[in-house]
Amino acid sequence: MGPVARSRTRSIFSPATDRERAENFESYWIYVQRKNGQILEDAKDLTEKQRALVRFQERAVRSRKPLSESFDRNYDTMQDDPQSLDRRTLLLTFLYKFARHEWVGISAAWDVTPTMAQGVRLIDKISRYHLAEEFCHMRLFHEMFQTFRLEGVEWGPLPKRTKQLYGAFSRLPGALVAPPAFVSELMGLTVYLHTDKMLDEILADEPEVRDRVRALLREIMTDELAHVGERRNFIGPIGLRMAKLMVKPMFRAFFGGIPESTLLFDIPRMMKEAEAFDYSTIAPETLSASWVPSYCWSRP
């Protein structure tokens, strides 16, 4: 897929026929296996993702500017006034909380998703593979924290009630899960796009660290961009309308639980961008490495 003209893209909320969606599941499955390799279920890993992580680790970059103790006090639960924290610390405490939500969600889903051997339908195999990709993202986040010499960061558990909520959600029928799962992917992509933009400012004093964090982030973002299209492909006309109505309440609920959010991001702007998302804001080099549903390209 070469450079993309902005006029060629359509809204992620564009309608699609059942036949188009079936064809796009086939297209996505070919793409994702070619890009990320074979699934290693016992390790919750993928062969090409494994190799990519090793390449990052073999050329490790480490910050010369240690984080203050305020990170240790606030990365799990905010103890200080967030306005008293520097932006580097704010970003990293936010990313930890963001990634931890991902960890709990995918762990709950992994436990109830059919294995590759059990999966009868293509969408079952795609769902299992998707979760393995997300576990690979957790390893990339961990490498990101190690870039700042935060060696001891682990994905501690969320409160019991939150974990139970994720577990119950993962057991709902697919038609009910699909719209919020799609919005969750759209929210994640929006976070990555806005985080990428602020790296030049926050990490201006350490260009090598900035470039490494950006490379790790874009490794994740390329997958997340494809996940947005993949999760959209699960949704029919009624679910699509539900998903669009869910954008604002889901954004408010999620970011409302992370005090750093409003100091880092313009949440109302992010909600508008998510509702209007049409791939036109994606850099050509990222888009060319990812996957877009055929019905999100302009039609003759």
C-alpha positions in Angstrom: 0.0 0.0 0.0 1.6 3.2 -1.1 1.2 6.9 -0.1 -2.4 7.8 0.5 -4.2 10.9 -0.7 -6.4 12.3 2.0 -9.4 12.5 -0.4 -9.4 8.7 -0.8 -10.2 7.8 2.8 -13.7 7.5 4.2 -15.1 7.5 7.8 -14.5 4.5 10.0 -18.2 4.6 10.5 -18.9 4.0 6.8 -21.5 1.3 6.1 -20.5 -2.2 4.9 -22.4 -5.1 3.5 -22.1 -8.6 5.1 -20.2 -9.7 2.0 -17.7 -6.8 2.3 -17.2 -7.6 5.9 -16.5 -11.3 5.2 -14.1 -10.4 2.4 -12.3 -8.0 4.8 -11.9 -10.6 7.5 -10.1 -12.8 4.9 -8.0 -9.8 3.9 -7.1 -8.8 7.4 -6.1 -12.4 8.3 -3.7 -12.6 5.4 -2.2 -9.2 6.3 -1.7 -9.8 10.0 -0.1 -13.2 9.7 2.3 -11.9 7.1 3.2 -8.9 9.3 3.5 -10.5 12.7 4.1 -14.1 12.1 2.9 -17.3 13.8 1.2 -17.3 17.1 3.0 -18.9 20.1 0.0 -19.5 22.3 1.8 -20.8 25.4 3.9 -17.7 25.5 1.0 -15.3 24.3 3.5 -14.1 21.7 4.0 -13.8 17.9 7.2 -14.8 16.1 7.8 -11.5 14.3 6.8 -9.4 17.3 9.3 -11.5 19.4 12.1 -10.7 16.9 11.2 -7.0 16.8 11.4 -6.8 20.6 14.8 -8.5 20.6 16.0 -5.9 18.1 15.0 -3.1 20.4 16.6 -4.8 23.4 19.9 -5.4 21.5 20.1 -1.7 20.8 18.9 -0.5 24.1 18.5 3.2 24.8 18.5 4.4 28.4 17.7 7.9 29.7 20.5 9.8 31.4 17.9 11.8 33.4 16.4 9.7 36.2 12.8 10.2 37.0 12.0 11.8 40.3 10.5 9.8 43.2 7.2 11.3 42.3 6.8 8.5 39.6 7.0 5.8 42.3 4.4 7.6 44.4 2.0 8.2 41.6 2.2 5.5 38.9 -0.2 3.2 40.6 -2.5 5.6 42.3 -2.2 9.4 42.2 -0.9 10.5 45.6 0.3 14.0 44.8 -1.5 16.9 43.2 -1.1 16.1 39.5 -0.5 19.7 38.7 2.7 19.6 40.8 4.3 16.9 38.5 6.5 17.6 35.5 5.1 16.5 32.1 7.5 13.7 31.7 6.3 12.1 34.9 2.7 12.8 34.1 3.1 11.1 30.7 4.7 8.0 32.2 2.2 7.7 35.0 -0.6 8.0 32.5 0.9 5.4 30.2 1.3 3.0 33.0 -2.4 3.3 34.0 -3.5 3.1 30.4 -1.4 0.0 29.8 -2.6 -1.7 33.0 -6.2 -1.3 31.9 -5.2 -3.0 28.6 -3.4 -5.8 30.6 -6.4 -6.6 32.8 -8.8 -6.5 29.8 -6.8 -8.7 27.5 -6.0 -11.2 30.4 -9.8 -11.6 31.1 -10.5 -12.0 27.4 -7.7 -14.5 26.8 -9.2 -16.8 29.5 -12.6 -17.1 27.6 -11.5 -16.8 24.0 -11.2 -20.2 22.1 -7.7 -21.3 21.4 -6.5 -21.5 17.8 -7.2 -25.3 17.8 -10.7 -24.8 19.2 -11.6 -21.9 16.9 -14.0 -23.1 14.2 -14.7 -19.7 12.6 -12.2 -17.3 11.1 -13.3 -14.6 13.5 -12.4 -16.9 16.5 -8.8 -17.2 15.2 -8.6 -13.5 14.5 -9.8 -12.7 18.0 -7.2 -15.1 19.6 -4.4 -13.7 17.4 -5.5 -10.1 18.2 -5.1 -10.8 21.9 -1.6 -12.2 21.4 -0.7 -8.9 19.6 -2.0 -7.0 22.6 0.2 -9.0 25.0 3.2 -8.2 22.7 2.2 -4.5 23.1 2.6 -4.9 26.9 6.2 -6.1 26.3 6.8 -3.0 24.2 5.4 -0.8 26.9 7.6 -2.5 29.4 10.6 -1.7 27.2 9.4 1.9 27.1 9.5 2.1 30.8 12.9 0.5 30.9 14.1 3.2 28.6 13.5 5.5 31.6 15.3 3.1 33.9 12.1 2.0 35.5 13.1 -1.6 35.8 10.7 -2.7 38.4 7.4 -1.7 36.8 4.9 -4.5 36.7 1.3 -4.7 35.7 -0.3 -4.7 39.2 -3.9 -5.7 39.4 -6.8 -3.2 39.1 -9.3 -3.0 41.9 -11.4 -6.2 42.3 -14.6 -4.6 41.0 -12.8 -3.3 37.9 -11.3 -6.8 37.2 -14.8 -8.4 37.7 -16.3 -5.9 35.2 -13.7 -6.8 32.6 -14.3 -10.5 33.2 -18.1 -10.0 32.8 -17.6 -8.0 29.7 -15.5 -10.6 28.0 -18.2 -13.2 28.5 -21.0 -11.2 26.8 -22.4 -12.2 23.4 -20.3 -11.0 20.5 -23.0 -8.6 19.2 -22.9 -6.7 22.5 -19.1 -6.8 22.9 -18.3 -5.6 19.4 -19.4 -1.9 19.6 -17.6 -1.0 22.9 -14.6 -3.2 21.9 -14.4 -1.1 18.7 -14.6 2.2 20.6 -11.9 1.0 22.9 -9.6 0.4 20.0 -10.5 3.8 18.6 -9.7 5.4 21.9 -6.4 3.7 22.1 -5.4 4.8 18.7 -6.4 8.4 19.6 -4.2 8.3 22.7 -1.2 7.1 20.7 -1.6 9.8 18.0 -1.8 12.5 20.6 1.1 11.0 22.6 3.3 10.9 19.5 2.7 14.6 18.9 3.8 15.6 22.4 7.1 13.6 22.5 9.0 16.4 20.8 8.1 18.8 23.6 8.4 16.4 26.6 11.6 14.7 25.5 13.3 17.5 23.7 16.3 17.3 26.0 17.0 13.7 25.1 16.6 13.2 21.4 17.7 9.5 21.5 15.2 8.7 24.2 12.5 10.6 22.2 13.3 8.6 19.1 13.3 5.3 20.9 10.0 5.9 22.6 8.5 7.1 19.3 9.7 3.9 17.6 8.2 1.7 20.3 5.0 3.7 20.2 4.7 3.5 16.4 5.3 -0.3 16.6 2.2 -0.5 18.8 0.3 2.2 16.8 0.6 0.4 13.5 -1.1 -2.6 15.0 -3.7 -0.5 16.7 -4.6 1.2 13.5 -5.3 -2.2 11.9 -7.2 -3.2 15.0 -9.6 -0.2 14.6 -10.5 -1.5 11.1 -10.6 -5.1 12.3 -12.9 -4.4 15.2 -15.1 -2.2 13.0 -15.5 -5.2 10.7 -17.3 -7.1 13.5 -20.1 -4.5 13.6 -23.4 -4.5 11.6 -25.6 -1.4 11.0 -27.3 -1.3 14.4 -24.0 -1.9 16.3 -22.4 0.9 14.3 -24.9 3.4 15.4 -24.5 2.2 19.0 -20.7 2.5 18.7 -20.9 6.1 17.6 -23.2 6.9 20.6 -20.7 5.3 22.9 -17.7 7.4 22.0 -18.3 10.3 24.3 -19.4 8.4 27.4 -16.6 5.8 27.1 -14.0 8.5 26.6 -15.3 10.4 29.6 -15.5 7.3 31.8 -12.0 6.1 31.0 -10.1 9.4 31.1 -12.2 10.5 34.1 -10.5 7.7 36.1 -7.0 8.9 35.3 -6.2 12.3 36.9 -3.3 13.0 34.6 -5.5 12.9 31.5 -6.8 16.5 31.4 -3.3 17.9 32.1 -1.9 16.0 29.0 -4.8 15.8 26.5 -7.6 17.9 25.1 -10.3 15.3 25.8 -13.2 17.1 24.0 -11.0 17.4 20.9 -10.0 13.7 21.1 -13.7 12.7 21.2 -14.5 14.8 18.1 -11.5 13.3 16.3 -12.7 9.8 17.2 -16.2 10.4 16.0 -14.8 11.8 12.7 -12.0 9.4 12.2 -11.3 8.6 8.5 -7.5 7.8 8.3 -6.7 11.2 6.9 -4.7 12.1 10.1 -2.4 9.1 9.8 1.1 9.6 8.4 1.5 7.8 5.0 4.4 5.7 6.3 2.2 4.4 9.2 -0.8 3.8 7.0 1.2 2.0 4.3 2.4 -0.5 7.0 -1.1 -1.1 8.4 -4.4 -2.4 7.2 -7.6 -0.5 6.3 -11.0 -2.0 5.5 -11.9 -1.8 1.8 -15.1 0.1 2.5 -13.1 2.9 4.2 -11.6 3.9 0.8 -13.5 6.2 -1.4 -15.7 4.4 -3.9 -16.1 5.4 -7.6 
